[in-house]
Amino acid sequence: METAEERLNKIEERNKKVELDKAWETSFVRILSISIITYIAAIFVLYSIGVSKPYLSALIPVLGFILSTQSIPIVKKYWIKNK
């Protein structure tokens, strides 16, 4: 049988992991990494299908991703109020 202290330690460890996972989801490093990978993949696809200016056109999905990672305070406030 676990002691209360052991259970508390497990809960604290789990909370640390959850906090780190959440921090990763909103981190600049994660957003930058995904943006770079998306840009390279988009260039490859656009170049392969013969799009003119693939380097410029590849910015569109990257900008879409970056925008999708930003919180929109007005929408967030409305969502929280109605949840």
Phi and psi in degrees as a GROMACS rama.xvg file:
@    title "Ramachandran Plot"
@    xaxis  label "Phi"
@    yaxis  label "Psi"
@TYPE xy
-76.644  145.567  GLU-2
-83.5482  165.131  THR-3
-62.0421  -36.9467  ALA-4
-65.1062  -41.6001  GLU-5
-63.6295  -42.4404  GLU-6
-63.4842  -42.4913  ARG-7
-62.8259  -41.8844  LEU-8
-61.5787  -41.4532  ASN-9
-64.0379  -41.4977  LYS-10
-64.5057  -42.8625  ILE-11
-64.0242  -40.3929  GLU-12
-62.7098  -44.2938  GLU-13
-62.6818  -42.2658  ARG-14
-62.1144  -40.3038  ASN-15
-61.4371  -43.0451  LYS-16
-63.8698  -42.9202  LYS-17
-63.0264  -42.4353  VAL-18
-63.5082  -41.4257  GLU-19
-65.7606  -41.4093  LEU-20
-61.4351  -42.7362  ASP-21
-65.7395  -41.9961  LYS-22
-62.0093  -39.4278  ALA-23
-62.8172  -42.4036  TRP-24
-59.1583  -30.126  GLU-25
-108.638  8.31482  THR-26
-75.9194  150.156  SER-27
-62.7108  -38.5235  PHE-28
-61.6186  -43.8271  VAL-29
-63.6138  -47.1661  ARG-30
-62.9906  -43.9281  ILE-31
-64.0116  -43.8546  LEU-32
-60.7885  -47.8718  SER-33
-65.5022  -37.5656  ILE-34
-62.76  -43.738  SER-35
-64.736  -45.9041  ILE-36
-62.1281  -42.3713  ILE-37
-62.9281  -42.7908  THR-38
-61.9413  -46.559  TYR-39
-63.3816  -44.7752  ILE-40
-63.7797  -41.4776  ALA-41
-65.3602  -41.2139  ALA-42
-59.074  -46.4133  ILE-43
-58.7278  -48.559  PHE-44
-65.4071  -47.8177  VAL-45
-64.1035  -39.8113  LEU-46
-65.2042  -40.973  TYR-47
-62.6127  -34.4081  SER-48
-94.8992  5.98081  ILE-49
80.4366  25.4513  GLY-50
-71.6625  136.535  VAL-51
-74.2537  144.687  SER-52
55.7449  56.654  LYS-53
-63.4725  -29.8357  PRO-54
-67.1244  -37.3282  TYR-55
-76.6219  -44.1107  LEU-56
-63.601  -29.3267  SER-57
-68.8634  -13.966  ALA-58
-71.0982  -24.7918  LEU-59
-60.1935  -52.819  ILE-60
-65.4569  -31.5473  PRO-61
-66.1571  -46.2379  VAL-62
-63.4506  -37.4718  LEU-63
-61.2248  -42.8364  GLY-64
-64.2455  -46.5464  PHE-65
-60.1831  -43.4367  ILE-66
-62.4849  -36.342  LEU-67
-69.0763  -19.0136  SER-68
-88.2603  -9.37929  THR-69
-87.6026  141.305  GLN-70
-83.5449  147.382  SER-71
-111.169  100.583  ILE-72
-53.0758  -40.5523  PRO-73
-64.923  -46.2722  ILE-74
-66.204  -41.9744  VAL-75
-61.2793  -45.1536  LYS-76
-60.4386  -43.989  LYS-77
-62.6067  -44.5892  TYR-78
-62.2257  -46.459  TRP-79
-62.267  -42.5535  ILE-80
-61.7043  -36.2004  LYS-81
-96.5498  2.72237  ASN-82
